[in-house]
Amino acid sequence: MAYRTEPDEITNSQDVIDSRSVIQRIEWLEEKETAITEAREALAEAEETEAERKSELVDKIAELEASTDEAIDDVKGDAIEELREQHDTESAELAAAREAVDDAEDDFDDDEREELKLLRELAEEGEGLSDWRHGETLIRESYFEEYAQQLADDLGYIPKDVSWPFTCIDWEQAAKESEQDYTSLSFGDVTYLARG
């Protein structure tokens, strides 16, 4: 199955994650998950059709075997044999449906299943944030101090020609105070912070 372009993998080892990337990755993984479901449904349909086909062949074989028409006696044995071969052979449609299921399952491996599970849990927690759908920044808790320092610099709170007293800022304390404006989200066993 052809999917749209694969979005970057999202892992809980990243320092900063955009919620829109999480949403895109979930949608992409769900397409792969849906492909399996659809392939399995098509296989079930093909199996049902195959069962009906084989039942019809059994009926035709029984009808030929019971026939007393001497006009077809010469070809009856060959016809019965041909019908039995058709009965014992899987249809191309069923074989293709089995292959489609195998391909879809191969294309959505256990790692991706686990990734989807974790991303869904993260998204469920994050959907309560006002900017989740529009682009909420998730900051890994262990990176938050560095993030706060970079944010202060980006916002122009730190002069370009840094000197005392700006070189003496307790960034750990500044980050802790800033954390009060953030909400904690769990991504697997890692905590991320997002402006709540």
Backbone torsions as a table, in degrees:
resi	resn	phi	psi	omega
1	MET	NA	137.3	179.3
2	ALA	-93.8	128.8	178.6
3	TYR	-109.5	165.2	172.7
4	ARG	-64.9	175.8	-177.2
5	THR	-57.3	134.8	-177.8
6	GLU	-68.3	122.9	173.9
7	PRO	-72.3	158.8	179.7
8	ASP	-57.9	144.2	176.8
9	GLU	-66.1	143.4	178.0
10	ILE	-109.9	123.9	177.6
11	THR	-128.1	160.3	-179.9
12	ASN	-84.9	19.3	172.3
13	SER	-102.0	-4.0	179.0
14	GLN	-77.7	142.0	-179.6
15	ASP	-72.6	-41.1	-177.2
16	VAL	-133.9	136.0	179.9
17	ILE	-132.2	138.4	174.8
18	ASP	-93.4	130.7	-178.0
19	SER	-59.4	-29.7	178.5
20	ARG	-65.2	-33.1	176.4
21	SER	-66.8	-37.6	177.1
22	VAL	-62.5	-46.8	-179.0
23	ILE	-61.1	-45.8	179.4
24	GLN	-61.2	-44.4	-177.5
25	ARG	-65.2	-41.4	177.6
26	ILE	-59.2	-47.5	-178.8
27	GLU	-60.8	-41.2	-179.8
28	TRP	-65.7	-44.6	178.4
29	LEU	-66.3	-36.6	178.4
30	GLU	-65.8	-32.0	175.1
31	GLU	-60.5	-42.3	179.7
32	LYS	-67.2	-40.1	178.4
33	GLU	-64.5	-41.4	179.0
34	THR	-65.1	-36.2	178.8
35	ALA	-60.1	-36.8	177.6
36	ILE	-65.7	-47.2	180.0
37	THR	-59.0	-46.1	-179.2
38	GLU	-65.4	-38.9	179.0
39	ALA	-65.9	-39.3	178.5
40	ARG	-66.5	-37.8	177.4
41	GLU	-65.5	-41.4	178.2
42	ALA	-65.1	-37.3	177.5
43	LEU	-64.3	-44.0	179.2
44	ALA	-60.8	-40.0	178.0
45	GLU	-65.7	-43.4	179.1
46	ALA	-64.9	-37.6	178.1
47	GLU	-65.4	-38.2	178.2
48	GLU	-66.5	-43.8	177.5
49	THR	-62.4	-41.0	179.7
50	GLU	-64.0	-41.1	179.5
51	ALA	-63.7	-40.4	177.9
52	GLU	-64.8	-42.3	179.4
53	ARG	-61.6	-44.6	-178.8
54	LYS	-67.8	-35.3	177.9
55	SER	-64.3	-41.2	177.2
56	GLU	-63.6	-40.3	178.8
57	LEU	-64.5	-41.1	178.1
58	VAL	-61.2	-42.5	178.8
59	ASP	-62.8	-42.4	179.2
60	LYS	-65.0	-41.2	178.8
61	ILE	-61.8	-47.7	-179.8
62	ALA	-61.6	-39.0	180.0
63	GLU	-64.9	-42.9	178.8
64	LEU	-66.3	-42.5	-179.6
65	GLU	-63.6	-32.8	-178.4
66	ALA	-84.4	-13.2	-176.6
67	SER	-65.8	138.3	177.1
68	THR	-112.2	9.8	-179.5
69	ASP	-69.6	113.7	-177.6
70	GLU	-67.9	-23.7	-178.0
71	ALA	-65.6	-27.3	-178.8
72	ILE	-105.7	3.1	-179.9
73	ASP	-56.3	-36.7	-178.4
74	ASP	-64.2	-35.4	-176.9
75	VAL	-102.8	-6.8	-175.3
76	LYS	-58.9	-47.4	-178.4
77	GLY	-61.7	-43.8	178.3
78	ASP	-65.0	-40.9	-179.6
79	ALA	-64.6	-43.0	178.8
80	ILE	-62.4	-45.1	179.9
81	GLU	-60.9	-43.0	179.6
82	GLU	-64.0	-42.2	178.7
83	LEU	-65.0	-38.8	178.0
84	ARG	-64.0	-39.8	177.8
85	GLU	-63.8	-42.3	177.0
86	GLN	-62.3	-39.0	-179.9
87	HIS	-64.7	-38.0	-176.5
88	ASP	-83.9	-9.3	-178.8
89	THR	-100.0	133.3	177.5
90	GLU	-75.2	140.5	179.7
91	SER	-68.9	155.3	179.0
92	ALA	-62.6	-34.5	-179.6
93	GLU	-64.8	-42.4	179.4
94	LEU	-67.4	-41.8	178.7
95	ALA	-62.1	-41.9	179.0
96	ALA	-65.6	-38.3	179.0
97	ALA	-66.0	-40.6	176.7
98	ARG	-62.6	-42.3	179.5
99	GLU	-64.6	-38.6	179.1
100	ALA	-63.6	-39.3	177.2
101	VAL	-64.9	-46.4	179.0
102	ASP	-58.9	-44.3	-179.8
103	ASP	-63.5	-44.6	-179.1
104	ALA	-64.8	-40.4	178.5
105	GLU	-68.2	-37.1	176.8
106	ASP	-66.1	-32.0	-176.7
107	ASP	-79.2	-13.3	-179.0
108	PHE	-126.6	86.8	-171.9
109	ASP	-82.4	175.8	-177.1
110	ASP	-61.3	-36.2	178.3
111	ASP	-62.8	-41.6	179.2
112	GLU	-69.4	-35.2	175.8
113	ARG	-61.0	-45.0	179.6
114	GLU	-66.1	-41.8	177.9
115	GLU	-59.4	-45.5	-179.9
116	LEU	-61.7	-42.6	178.9
117	LYS	-58.7	-48.9	-178.8
118	LEU	-65.6	-40.4	179.7
119	LEU	-67.1	-37.8	176.7
120	ARG	-63.1	-41.8	178.1
121	GLU	-63.0	-43.1	177.9
122	LEU	-62.3	-46.2	-179.2
123	ALA	-62.9	-38.8	178.7
124	GLU	-61.1	-42.1	176.8
125	GLU	-67.1	-40.8	-173.7
126	GLY	-78.3	-19.0	-176.0
127	GLU	-62.8	-17.3	177.1
128	GLY	-78.1	-12.2	179.3
129	LEU	-78.4	139.8	-173.8
130	SER	-61.3	-33.3	-177.1
131	ASP	-103.3	15.1	-175.7
132	TRP	-53.5	-50.2	-176.7
133	ARG	-73.8	-21.9	-175.2
134	HIS	-100.3	-7.6	177.5
135	GLY	122.8	75.1	175.2
136	GLU	-90.4	135.2	178.0
137	THR	-88.6	126.5	177.3
138	LEU	-106.6	125.4	-177.3
139	ILE	-113.8	126.2	177.7
140	ARG	-61.0	131.7	-175.0
141	GLU	-55.4	-40.6	-178.8
142	SER	-69.1	-13.2	-179.7
143	TYR	-103.6	-4.9	-168.6
144	PHE	-61.2	-37.9	-180.0
145	GLU	-60.8	-47.4	178.2
146	GLU	-63.6	-39.0	178.5
147	TYR	-62.4	-44.5	-179.4
148	ALA	-61.9	-41.1	179.0
149	GLN	-64.6	-43.9	178.8
150	GLN	-65.1	-39.8	178.8
151	LEU	-62.1	-45.4	178.6
152	ALA	-60.1	-40.4	178.7
153	ASP	-67.3	-45.4	179.9
154	ASP	-61.2	-34.7	-179.1
155	LEU	-82.4	-1.0	177.4
156	GLY	81.1	16.5	179.4
157	TYR	-77.9	-12.8	179.4
158	ILE	-115.9	120.7	-179.8
159	PRO	-60.4	152.7	-178.3
160	LYS	-65.4	-37.2	179.2
161	ASP	-96.8	71.4	-173.7
162	VAL	-61.9	129.5	173.7
163	SER	-149.7	178.6	179.4
164	TRP	-55.1	135.6	13.9
165	PRO	-96.2	-0.8	-176.5
166	PHE	-67.8	-20.8	177.1
167	THR	-79.7	-3.8	-177.2
168	CYS	-111.1	17.2	-178.9
169	ILE	-70.6	136.2	175.5
170	ASP	-84.7	89.7	-175.1
171	TRP	-66.8	-29.3	176.8
172	GLU	-62.3	-46.6	179.4
173	GLN	-68.0	-40.3	179.0
174	ALA	-60.8	-41.9	179.0
175	ALA	-65.3	-42.5	179.0
176	LYS	-60.1	-42.5	179.3
177	GLU	-67.2	-37.6	179.1
178	SER	-68.5	-31.4	-179.2
179	GLU	-57.4	-24.9	-178.1
180	GLN	-60.9	-23.7	179.5
181	ASP	-89.4	5.9	-174.7
182	TYR	-117.4	155.4	177.5
183	THR	-107.5	141.7	177.5
184	SER	-87.0	137.3	175.5
185	LEU	-129.0	142.8	177.8
186	SER	-99.2	130.1	174.2
187	PHE	-122.7	94.3	-171.2
188	GLY	66.7	-125.4	179.8
189	ASP	-102.1	19.7	-178.0
190	VAL	-118.7	138.8	179.3
191	THR	-95.3	134.3	174.1
192	TYR	-118.1	154.2	178.4
193	LEU	-116.8	139.9	177.9
194	ALA	-139.5	144.1	-179.7
195	ARG	-62.5	122.1	-175.1
196	GLY	-100.4	NA	NA
